[in-house]
């Protein structure tokens, strides 16, 4: 029996989450899934119909409440769940998510997106299946040499010890990217309503917002992570920045520098009118790495050296 529309959609979401690119790779995956000609031709027909409606669908954003619910309740280990989230975050029109204010007085929001951060080594040597880079890991016990910061005791420059073990929470964590942190670019007194928020102006901070999750795939905190590979005017990424001017929230006169900090236990806590505090702060540069799947379908950090 040819695959149903539901089966076709589940397969498409799975392939999207795995990041399979190129015509040859997609065709191979389709024929492995449905070897019979009638079955894979049925999928091609479904895919064609889907493509015809794709642009119209891309222009219709997922409602903000639905997006927040998805981020809060999904299983981050599941390919299809991540596929749906990436699809929602990367649409042409995406609803921004309010964050609140910091002690510096600035107002912040999330501009959704799934690919703001880059791993230090995008192609690590591993025998396991790499997860697409909407999911990355941070090694909190590794301190790269660039940009310079007084080295923490017993910290290496790269991850030379394998993270691919049963205990993936030691020395770091894995996360799913959900967007860029932006701040209100006008006087605070001119921010009075959601209508003002919709009109802007909003400016970049070079921080990205991510959802940490554990071996069970359950969300476990909202974090800010600094982007050490900013894009240039053409959209291309620069080399890892070597300037001392990194990791500061706009308007923060305290001069606090950090690469990673927690801002909420759950994304549902974020809202305008709320003042957030930085917790679990790391005041030194960190290493971002790709992630891999375990035989138990959990996601853990890959080793890059």
N, C-alpha and C positions, 0 to 999 in steps of 0.2 A: 504494500500500500504506500503511495507517495506520501512524503512528509506533510504534516498539517502546517497551517500558518504559524501556530504556536511553536512547533518544533523548529521551523525555519527561523523564527525570531530568536529563540533560545540559542540556536547555533550561531547566528549572526552576532549576538551579544557576546558570546563566548570568544569568538574569533577577534572581535573588536577589543575585548579586554586583554587578549594575549598579544595584541599588537602585530598580527601577521600582515606583512606588507608585500606588495608586488603581486602581479597577476598569477605568476607561476605558483607562489606559495598558497594563494587563496584557492586556486583550482585544485591543487594537491589535497588540501584540507577538505574540500567539498567532496572529492571523489573517495577519499578515505572514509568519510562519514556515510556517504550514500553511493556504494559501488555500482548499483543498478542504474542503467541509463535513464530509465523513466523517473527514478527518484532524484538524481541530480539535475535532470532537466526541469523537474517540478520546482526544485530550489532556484534554478536560474530564472524561471518565470516569476516566482515570488520576489526574487531580488530585483528584477526589472520593474515590477509594479511598485516595489518599495522605493526605488530610485526616482520614479516618476513623481512621487509625493514627498520626496526628501526635503526639497527646498522649502515647500510650504510648511512642513513640520518644523524645520529648523528656525523658521521665523516666529514660531509660537513657543514662548518660554515655558518651562516648567514653573508652576506657581511657587513663590518663595516658601510657603509653608510646606509644600510637598518636597521641595529640595532639602529643607532642614530636617524633615522627618526621615528622608532617605539617608542622609548623612548620619543621623542619630541611630537608626535601627538596623541598617544593612549589615551583612556579614562580609567583612573586607577580605576574607580568604576566598570567597566564591567569585569565580570569573564572571558569571552573568550579572551579579550584583555590581561589581566594579564597572562592567561594561555599561550598565544603565546609568551609573553615576557619571562616568566620563561623557556619555552622550548628553546628559543634562548640563554638565559644566561647560561643554565646548560648543553649545549651540550659538547661532548667530546672535540671538537675543537671550540674555541670561539675567535673572533678577539678582541684584546685589544683596548682600546680607549685612545688616547693621552689626557693629561691634561694640561701640560705646566710646567713652572718653578715658584717657590716661591722666595721671596726675599732672602732666604737662599742660593740660587743658585742651589739647587737640582732640578732634572727633574723628573716629575711624570707621571704615566699612571694609567688607571683602568684595573684591571684583572677581567673581568665580572663574576658575580655569584649572586644568588638571596637569599642566606641564610647565610650571613656573621655575622649578629648581632643576639643577643638573648634578649628576653624580661626578665625583672627581675622576673616576675611571669608568667610562661608559661601557666598556667591553671587558669585564673581568674574566679571568680564567676559572671556569667552574664546570663540573659535569652535570649540574642540575639545571632545570628549566628557569631561564631568566624571566622575571615578571616585568611587564612594560613599565617605563619610568614615570608613570603617574604615581607609582608606589616606589618609594626609596627608603633607605635606612640611614640613620645617623650614628656614627661611632663617637660616643662621648668621652672615651678614654684615648682618643687619638687627636693630636694637635699638629696640623700641617705647618710647614715653615713659612708659608705665605698666606695672609699677611703676618708680619712678625708680631709676636706677643711673648712675653716671658713664659718659658715652657713650664707646664705643670710637672711635678715630680713623677717620674716613672711613665710619662706619656711618650709614645713613639710618634714618628712623623707620618706613618701609614699603617694600615691594619695588617700586621704580619701574623697575627694569631687568628686562627679560624673562628668565625662566628657561626659557622654552619654546624651547630650542635643542638642538642635537645633543649638547652637553656638559652634562648635567643634574647632574653631581657638583660643579660649582663653586659655592661659597657655600652648601652645604646638601645635604640628601639626602631621599629619600622613605622611608616606613616603613609597616608594617602594625601596627595595634594588637593586642596579645594579652592585655592585662589590667591590673589595678590592683596596685600594690605595697603589701603589707600587712606589719605587723610584729607580733611576738609580744607580747601585752599582759599577760603575767604574768612572774613572776620567771624568769630564764634557767634556774635549776636545776630548775624544774618542767617544762622541755621535755626529755623523755627519749626519746620514740619517735614514730613516725608516728601512733600512736593519740592521743597528746597533741596532735599537730599537727591531727588531724582534729576534736578537740573544741574547740580554741581556748583562750583568746580571741585574735582577731586584730583589729588596729586599722588604720585608713587612714593613709597617709602623704602623700597628694595627688600622689604620683608615679605615672605609668603606665609600663608596660613595653612596648617596641615592638621589632620586628624591622626593621632597616635592610636595604634591598635595592637593587641597582643596575639598570642598563639591561637586563641579561640576565634579571632576575627572580630571581636567586639570593640567598639570605639572606646578609647581610654584617655580622653583629654584633647583639648584644643591648644596648639602650640604655634608660636612664631618662629620661623627659621630664616636667617639672613641669606640673601642670594649673593654668593661670592663670584658668580659668573654673570654679571649684568649684560644685557643686550645693547648693541650699538644702534645708531639711527636706522640702519638697514634691517634690523631685526636679528643680526648675527650675534652670537655670544662672544664676548671678549675672553682673553685668558683670565685665570683666577686673579682677582685684584690684589695688588701688593701695597695699596695705600693704607695709611693709618686711619683714614676717614671711613670707618665702617661701623655697622651695628648700633647706630643711634636712632632713636625715634625722633621725628621732627619736633623741634621746640622744647626738647628735654634739656633744661639748663644744668641738670646734674652731671651731664657728660657720661652717663652710664653706657658702656658698650657691652653688647651681648650678641651671641650667635643663635642661641636657642632659649626660649622661655615659654612657660605655660601661662595661658591667659584665662582658661576656663576648664572646668571638669567636663562640661557638655556644651555643645554649640547652642542649645536652647537657652543658655544663660545670657547669650550676647544680645544686646539691644541698645538703642540710643537712650541716653539718660542714665546709663550705668557706668560707673567708674571701675575699670579693671586694674588689677595689680599684676605685676610680673612675678611669677613663681618659678622655682626650680631653674634659676637663671644660670647659664653657662657664659662666662665672661671671656672666653678664648675662642679662636677659630676652631671649627670642627670639620670632620671628614664626612661627606655624604657618599653613600655607596648604593649600587644596584641591589636588588633583592632576588631571592630564588624561592622556588617551591620545594617543600619537603615531601617525602613519600606519603605523609599524613595530610597533605594539602594545606599545611600551614605555610606562612610566608616569613622568611628570616633574612637577615643581612648576609650579603656575599662578602668574601674576602677579596681584597684587590692586590695583595702582594704575597 
